[in-house]
Amino acid sequence: MTRAYGVLNDDPTAAQDPKRIATYLRAKRSWFVVDKEGVVRYARVTDPRNLVPNDEILEVLAKLK
């Protein structure tokens, strides 16, 4: 799924970099809202230290009702 959604850290140079090896082949921090038909209605990828505000996701969910 991480490859399908484009959020896999699969840059092979990361495997050679001691500072980046911990992120190699790991998912980036990401959020997705998928509707009942399987359509992605919201996607957000952030820096590992950042979070998406709950109200942003709740707003997307409210629009789906």
C-alpha positions in Angstrom: 0.0 0.0 0.0 2.8 2.4 0.8 4.1 2.1 -2.8 0.6 2.3 -4.3 -0.1 5.6 -2.4 3.4 6.9 -3.1 4.5 7.3 0.5 7.3 4.7 0.8 10.8 6.0 1.5 12.4 3.8 -1.1 15.3 6.0 -2.2 18.3 3.5 -2.3 20.7 6.2 -1.4 19.1 6.4 2.1 20.4 2.9 2.8 23.9 4.2 2.4 23.5 7.3 4.5 23.8 6.7 8.3 21.6 9.7 9.0 18.8 8.5 6.7 19.0 4.7 7.0 16.3 4.6 9.7 13.8 6.0 7.2 14.7 3.6 4.4 11.8 1.4 3.4 9.5 3.0 5.9 6.3 4.9 5.2 6.2 8.7 5.3 3.8 10.2 7.8 0.6 10.4 5.8 -3.1 10.6 6.1 -5.8 9.6 3.6 -9.6 9.8 3.5 -11.1 7.4 1.2 -14.8 7.5 0.4 -17.2 4.5 0.2 -16.5 4.2 -3.6 -12.8 3.9 -2.9 -11.9 7.4 -4.2 -9.2 9.2 -2.3 -10.8 12.5 -1.2 -7.9 13.8 1.0 -4.2 13.0 1.1 -1.6 14.7 3.1 2.1 13.8 3.5 4.1 15.7 6.1 7.5 15.8 7.7 7.8 13.0 10.4 7.8 15.7 13.1 4.5 17.4 11.9 0.9 16.4 12.4 -2.2 17.4 10.5 -4.7 19.4 12.5 -7.7 17.3 13.4 -10.1 20.0 12.3 -8.7 19.8 8.8 -9.4 16.0 8.5 -12.8 16.4 10.2 -13.8 19.1 7.7 -13.1 16.7 4.8 -15.1 13.9 6.6 -18.0 16.3 7.1 -18.1 17.1 3.4 -18.5 13.3 2.6 -21.7 13.0 4.5 
